[in-house]
Amino acid sequence: MPIDPENDTVQIEAGSPGRWQVPERSLVVMDGPQRGAVFRCPLGRTIIGSSSSSGICLHDPTVSRVHAEVLVHPDGVGIRDCESTNGTFVEEVRVRDADLRDGNRVRVGATTLRLERGQQTTSASLSHSERFGDMVGRSPSMRAVFSVLERVAPTDATVLLQGETGTGKDLAARAVHEHSPRASGPYVAVDCGAIAEALFESELFGHVRGAFSGAVTDRVGVIEEADGGTLFLDEIGELPLGLQAKLLRVLETREVRRVGSNRLRKVDVRIIAATNRPLTASVNQGAFREDLFFRLAVVSVELPPLRQRREDIPMLARHLLATLSDGTASLPAEVLATLMSRGWPGNVRELRNFLERGLFLGWSVEHSASVSAPVPTIVDELVPTHLPLKEARVAWMARFDEIYLSAVLRKTNGNVSAAAREAGVGRRFLQRAVKRVGLSNPSRPPRSG
């Protein structure tokens, strides 16, 4: 099947079985200790670093253990710095997160690599199904996620789920459990960000009577509680550094020791972890153990944000509304049309809250943000009070970018170059920012139909 030269991907009919194909990409070392070496970049995420566990391992002392991540996706190739010591540079410009084009030179430490496009294609399986558990989607990116989860669910492999807040990591974890041989066993979910640090060890491992002040009885920890089933550790990045070695030991030995006890207890538990922030950056900061990161990321799955799979929004909105109303409510056509223009910084969770609010308070099309919509003036419309503080702060910043970019583009009548000058940034930077927040290109007329 030929590749479309305009977007580098094979066009696959929605809902059909098939494979997701992109050109093969490689990083060739142009300068540095391994000059001439060629590293293949498969679909998905590949880590560049000096750690022997890195997908692209560089023998360069100026490269951080986990230096950067290369992401090959349907729209091309991206690179993200993992808060490395010496930074990541694309064509001599230091970047945190950037798109790469074929031929671009990337410098990490004292090593320079060039992105090259091969003659062959590489592909990933797409699921035949448009849902997995309570997750729904017919976009290629979601069907690729379903395909990975379908294949890993019957195994005991440890899974690391990554993605922005609200993308459905908890649904993915539960679906993996329900599609596994452990489905009849317990499913225990723990939010590591909601546990007081002083209680972490007891919560995970349990304790015996008298282990500390207030321990009046023996207590089973969540690891033992999940014996024979699945333990879901949400926001794993919040786990205190001192307990990470103990969790690593559990993963390797399948034994747990309660606080205050000398006895080891065997446990048969599968662990699924999730995070909404890059653990690789925490590794470089010394806040997360490198060995635990690679032990958790036996299978790493990134859930795409809603703005990158807009074709799923109508199907997803109808599914959520049917769940909220027991199938009795319908979505007005004009409301459905406006849903496609929002940036959705809170992703599926924000969409669900929007639908729930509309279901009980009435639909209000004017509250849906788009490039042509007026900037909200009521604080309650801007502040995502339905989210916890940390998640609300992230959503607020994403919403600010959307509002600012909408305003500056309206001010310049959609002229991207003029908008970039107004914002004091480069044209390419502004184009990437517009794409990141999910705004359509205002310089193009809307498509008919």
KEFI-687660 format. One record per residue (C-alpha): residue number from 1; chain; x, y, z. Coordinates in steps of 0.5 Angstrom, whole numbers, m for minus. Example, Ala and Ser with C-alpha at 12.3 -4.5 7.8 and 13.67 -1.06 7.14 Angstrom:
BEGIN
REC num cadena    xx    yy    zz
REC   1      A    25    m9    16
REC   2      A    27    m2    14
This chain:
BEGIN
REC num cadena    xx    yy    zz
REC   1      A     0     0     0
REC   2      A     3     7    m2
REC   3      A     5    12     3
REC   4      A     2    19     2
REC   5      A     8    24     2
REC   6      A     3    29     5
REC   7      A     3    26    12
REC   8      A     7    20    12
REC   9      A     2    15    14
REC  10      A    m3    10    10
REC  11      A   m10    12    10
REC  12      A   m14     7    14
REC  13      A   m22     7    13
REC  14      A   m25     8    20
REC  15      A   m27     2    23
REC  16      A   m24    m3    19
REC  17      A   m18    m8    21
REC  18      A   m11    m7    18
REC  19      A    m4    m4    20
REC  20      A    m2     3    22
REC  21      A     4     4    17
REC  22      A     9    10    17
REC  23      A    16    10    14
REC  24      A    22     7    17
REC  25      A    26    12    21
REC  26      A    33    12    24
REC  27      A    38    16    28
REC  28      A    45    16    25
REC  29      A    51    18    29
REC  30      A    54    24    25
REC  31      A    59    26    31
REC  32      A    61    23    38
REC  33      A    64    17    41
REC  34      A    60    12    36
REC  35      A    60    16    30
REC  36      A    57    12    24
REC  37      A    52     8    29
REC  38      A    45     7    26
REC  39      A    39     7    31
REC  40      A    33     4    29
REC  41      A    27     8    31
REC  42      A    21     4    32
REC  43      A    13     6    32
REC  44      A    12     9    39
REC  45      A    17    12    44
REC  46      A    24    10    44
REC  47      A    29    13    50
REC  48      A    36    16    48
REC  49      A    41    16    54
REC  50      A    47    13    57
REC  51      A    43     8    61
REC  52      A    44     1    58
REC  53      A    37     0    59
REC  54      A    36     6    54
REC  55      A    33     4    47
REC  56      A    38     8    44
REC  57      A    44     7    48
REC  58      A    50    12    47
REC  59      A    57    11    50
REC  60      A    58    19    52
REC  61      A    59    21    59
REC  62      A    56    28    57
REC  63      A    49    25    56
REC  64      A    44    24    62
REC  65      A    42    17    64
REC  66      A    35    18    61
REC  67      A    37    24    56
REC  68      A    31    25    51
REC  69      A    25    21    48
REC  70      A    24    20    41
REC  71      A    16    19    39
REC  72      A    15    16    32
REC  73      A     7    17    31
REC  74      A     2    18    25
REC  75      A     4    25    24
REC  76      A    11    24    24
REC  77      A    17    24    29
REC  78      A    18    28    35
REC  79      A    23    29    41
REC  80      A    22    31    48
REC  81      A    28    33    53
REC  82      A    27    29    59
REC  83      A    30    35    63
REC  84      A    37    33    62
REC  85      A    43    36    65
REC  86      A    46    38    58
REC  87      A    40    39    54
REC  88      A    37    37    47
REC  89      A    38    41    41
REC  90      A    35    41    34
REC  91      A    39    45    29
REC  92      A    43    48    35
REC  93      A    36    51    38
REC  94      A    35    48    45
REC  95      A    28    45    45
REC  96      A    24    42    51
REC  97      A    19    38    46
REC  98      A    19    39    38
REC  99      A    17    36    32
REC 100      A    23    33    27
REC 101      A    23    33    20
REC 102      A    28    28    16
REC 103      A    35    31    15
REC 104      A    34    35    22
REC 105      A    41    34    26
REC 106      A    40    33    34
REC 107      A    45    34    39
REC 108      A    45    31    46
REC 109      A    51    32    50
REC 110      A    57    31    45
REC 111      A    54    27    40
REC 112      A    50    29    34
REC 113      A    45    25    30
REC 114      A    41    26    24
REC 115      A    34    23    23
REC 116      A    34    19    16
REC 117      A    28    16    13
REC 118      A    28     9    10
REC 119      A    25     6     4
REC 120      A    21     1     7
REC 121      A    15     2    12
REC 122      A    14     0    19
REC 123      A     7    m2    22
REC 124      A     3    m3    28
REC 125      A    m3    m8    29
REC 126      A   m10    m4    29
REC 127      A   m15    m7    33
REC 128      A   m21   m10    30
REC 129      A   m25    m7    35
REC 130      A   m27     0    37
REC 131      A   m28    m1    44
REC 132      A   m24    m4    50
REC 133      A   m27    m5    56
REC 134      A   m30     2    58
REC 135      A   m26     5    53
REC 136      A   m28     7    46
REC 137      A   m25    10    40
REC 138      A   m25     8    32
REC 139      A   m19    13    31
REC 140      A   m12     9    29
REC 141      A    m9    12    35
REC 142      A   m14     9    39
REC 143      A   m14     2    36
REC 144      A    m7     2    36
REC 145      A    m7     3    44
REC 146      A   m13    m3    44
REC 147      A    m9    m8    40
REC 148      A    m3    m7    45
REC 149      A    m8    m8    51
REC 150      A   m11   m14    48
REC 151      A    m5   m17    47
REC 152      A    m2   m16    54
REC 153      A    m8   m17    58
REC 154      A    m7   m25    58
REC 155      A     0   m24    60
REC 156      A     3   m22    67
REC 157      A     7   m17    64
REC 158      A     8   m10    68
REC 159      A     5    m5    65
REC 160      A     6     3    65
REC 161      A     0     7    63
REC 162      A     2    14    61
REC 163      A    m2    20    58
REC 164      A    m5    27    60
REC 165      A   m10    27    66
REC 166      A   m17    25    64
REC 167      A   m14    21    58
REC 168      A   m17    14    61
REC 169      A   m11    11    64
REC 170      A   m16     8    70
REC 171      A   m21     5    65
REC 172      A   m15     2    61
REC 173      A   m12    m1    67
REC 174      A   m19    m4    69
REC 175      A   m20    m7    62
REC 176      A   m13   m10    62
REC 177      A   m15   m13    69
REC 178      A   m22   m15    66
REC 179      A   m19   m18    60
REC 180      A   m14   m22    64
REC 181      A   m14   m29    67
REC 182      A   m14   m25    74
REC 183      A   m21   m22    72
REC 184      A   m24   m27    78
REC 185      A   m19   m24    83
REC 186      A   m19   m17    86
REC 187      A   m18   m11    83
REC 188      A   m15    m6    88
REC 189      A   m13     2    85
REC 190      A    m9     6    89
REC 191      A    m8    14    88
REC 192      A    m1    15    90
REC 193      A    m2    22    90
REC 194      A    m7    22    95
REC 195      A    m3    18   101
REC 196      A     0    22   106
REC 197      A     8    21   106
REC 198      A     8    18   113
REC 199      A     3    13   111
REC 200      A     5    10   105
REC 201      A     9     4   107
REC 202      A     4     2   112
REC 203      A    m1     3   106
REC 204      A     3    m1   101
REC 205      A     6    m7   105
REC 206      A     1    m7   111
REC 207      A     4    m7   119
REC 208      A     3   m11   125
REC 209      A     1   m10   132
REC 210      A     5    m5   135
REC 211      A    10    m3   129
REC 212      A     9     4   131
REC 213      A     4     9   135
REC 214      A    m3     7   133
REC 215      A    m2     1   130
REC 216      A    m7    m3   135
REC 217      A    m8    m9   130
REC 218      A    m5   m12   124
REC 219      A    m7    m9   118
REC 220      A    m6   m12   111
REC 221      A    m3    m7   105
REC 222      A    m6    m6    99
REC 223      A     0   m11    95
REC 224      A    m3   m17   100
REC 225      A   m10   m15    99
REC 226      A    m9   m15    91
REC 227      A    m6   m22    92
REC 228      A    m9   m27    86
REC 229      A   m11   m20    82
REC 230      A    m9   m14    80
REC 231      A    m6    m8    83
REC 232      A    m7    m1    80
REC 233      A    m2     4    82
REC 234      A    m4    11    80
REC 235      A     1    17    80
REC 236      A     6    13    81
REC 237      A    11    19    80
REC 238      A     9    21    87
REC 239      A    12    15    91
REC 240      A    17    17    96
REC 241      A    24    15    94
REC 242      A    25    11   100
REC 243      A    20     6    98
REC 244      A    21     5    91
REC 245      A    27     0    93
REC 246      A    22    m4    97
REC 247      A    17    m4    91
REC 248      A    22    m6    86
REC 249      A    24   m12    91
REC 250      A    17   m14    91
REC 251      A    17   m14    83
REC 252      A    23   m18    83
REC 253      A    22   m23    89
REC 254      A    14   m23    89
REC 255      A    15   m23    97
REC 256      A    12   m17   102
REC 257      A    14   m16   109
REC 258      A     9   m12   113
REC 259      A    12    m6   117
REC 260      A    15    m9   124
REC 261      A    15   m16   122
REC 262      A    21   m21   120
REC 263      A    16   m25   116
REC 264      A    16   m25   108
REC 265      A     9   m27   105
REC 266      A     9   m29    98
REC 267      A     4   m25    93
REC 268      A     2   m27    87
REC 269      A     0   m20    84
REC 270      A     0   m16    77
REC 271      A     2    m9    78
REC 272      A     0    m4    73
REC 273      A     2     3    74
REC 274      A     0    10    71
REC 275      A     3    17    71
REC 276      A     1    24    68
REC 277      A     8    27    68
REC 278      A    14    24    64
REC 279      A    18    19    69
REC 280      A    24    20    65
REC 281      A    25    27    68
REC 282      A    24    25    75
REC 283      A    29    20    74
REC 284      A    34    25    71
REC 285      A    32    29    77
REC 286      A    34    24    82
REC 287      A    27    23    84
REC 288      A    25    17    81
REC 289      A    29    10    81
REC 290      A    32     9    74
REC 291      A    32     1    75
REC 292      A    24     2    78
REC 293      A    22     6    72
REC 294      A    25     1    67
REC 295      A    22    m5    71
REC 296      A    15    m2    71
REC 297      A    16     0    63
REC 298      A    16    m7    61
REC 299      A    10    m5    57
REC 300      A     9     2    56
REC 301      A     3     5    53
REC 302      A     1    12    52
REC 303      A    m6    14    51
REC 304      A    m7    20    46
REC 305      A   m10    27    49
REC 306      A   m17    28    46
REC 307      A   m15    34    41
REC 308      A   m10    29    37
REC 309      A   m16    24    36
REC 310      A   m22    29    34
REC 311      A   m25    24    30
REC 312      A   m27    20    36
REC 313      A   m31    26    40
REC 314      A   m38    24    37
REC 315      A   m38    17    38
REC 316      A   m35    18    45
REC 317      A   m40    24    47
REC 318      A   m46    19    45
REC 319      A   m43    13    49
REC 320      A   m42    18    55
REC 321      A   m48    21    55
REC 322      A   m52    14    54
REC 323      A   m48    12    60
REC 324      A   m50    18    64
REC 325      A   m57    18    62
REC 326      A   m58    10    62
REC 327      A   m59    11    54
REC 328      A   m65    16    55
REC 329      A   m62    22    53
REC 330      A   m60    25    46
REC 331      A   m54    30    44
REC 332      A   m57    36    40
REC 333      A   m53    37    33
REC 334      A   m51    44    34
REC 335      A   m48    42    41
REC 336      A   m44    36    38
REC 337      A   m42    40    32
REC 338      A   m39    45    38
REC 339      A   m35    40    41
REC 340      A   m31    39    35
REC 341      A   m28    46    36
REC 342      A   m26    45    43
REC 343      A   m18    44    46
REC 344      A   m21    39    52
REC 345      A   m15    40    56
REC 346      A   m18    36    61
REC 347      A   m19    31    56
REC 348      A   m25    25    56
REC 349      A   m26    27    64
REC 350      A   m27    34    62
REC 351      A   m32    32    56
REC 352      A   m36    28    61
REC 353      A   m36    33    66
REC 354      A   m39    38    60
REC 355      A   m44    33    58
REC 356      A   m46    32    65
REC 357      A   m47    39    66
REC 358      A   m51    40    60
REC 359      A   m55    34    61
REC 360      A   m58    37    68
REC 361      A   m57    44    67
REC 362      A   m59    45    59
REC 363      A   m55    45    53
REC 364      A   m51    52    52
REC 365      A   m47    52    45
REC 366      A   m44    59    47
REC 367      A   m40    56    52
REC 368      A   m36    51    47
REC 369      A   m30    55    46
REC 370      A   m27    55    39
REC 371      A   m23    60    35
REC 372      A   m29    65    33
REC 373      A   m32    64    40
REC 374      A   m31    70    45
REC 375      A   m26    69    51
REC 376      A   m30    67    57
REC 377      A   m31    73    62
REC 378      A   m34    69    68
REC 379      A   m28    66    73
REC 380      A   m32    59    74
REC 381      A   m32    58    66
REC 382      A   m25    59    66
REC 383      A   m23    55    73
REC 384      A   m23    48    72
REC 385      A   m26    47    79
REC 386      A   m29    40    78
REC 387      A   m21    37    78
REC 388      A   m16    37    84
REC 389      A   m12    42    85
REC 390      A    m6    39    81
REC 391      A   m10    37    75
REC 392      A   m13    44    75
REC 393      A    m7    48    75
REC 394      A    m5    44    69
REC 395      A   m11    44    65
REC 396      A   m11    52    67
REC 397      A    m5    53    63
REC 398      A    m7    49    57
REC 399      A   m14    53    57
REC 400      A   m10    60    58
REC 401      A    m5    58    52
REC 402      A   m12    56    48
REC 403      A   m15    63    50
REC 404      A    m9    67    48
REC 405      A    m8    64    42
REC 406      A   m15    64    40
REC 407      A   m15    72    41
REC 408      A    m8    73    38
REC 409      A   m10    70    32
REC 410      A   m17    74    32
REC 411      A   m13    80    32
REC 412      A    m9    79    26
REC 413      A   m15    76    22
REC 414      A   m12    69    22
REC 415      A    m5    71    20
REC 416      A     0    66    23
REC 417      A     6    71    21
REC 418      A     3    77    24
REC 419      A     0    73    30
REC 420      A     7    70    32
REC 421      A    10    77    31
REC 422      A     5    80    36
REC 423      A     6    74    41
REC 424      A    14    75    40
REC 425      A    15    68    38
REC 426      A    17    64    32
REC 427      A    12    62    26
REC 428      A    14    55    27
REC 429      A    13    55    35
REC 430      A     6    59    34
REC 431      A     4    53    29
REC 432      A     6    48    34
REC 433      A     3    51    40
REC 434      A    m4    52    35
REC 435      A    m3    44    34
REC 436      A    m2    42    41
REC 437      A    m8    46    44
REC 438      A   m12    43    38
REC 439      A   m14    50    35
REC 440      A   m16    49    27
REC 441      A   m12    53    23
REC 442      A   m16    60    22
REC 443      A   m12    62    16
REC 444      A   m16    57    12
REC 445      A   m23    57    11
REC 446      A   m28    52    14
REC 447      A   m29    45    10
REC 448      A   m36    45     7
REC 449      A   m40    39    10
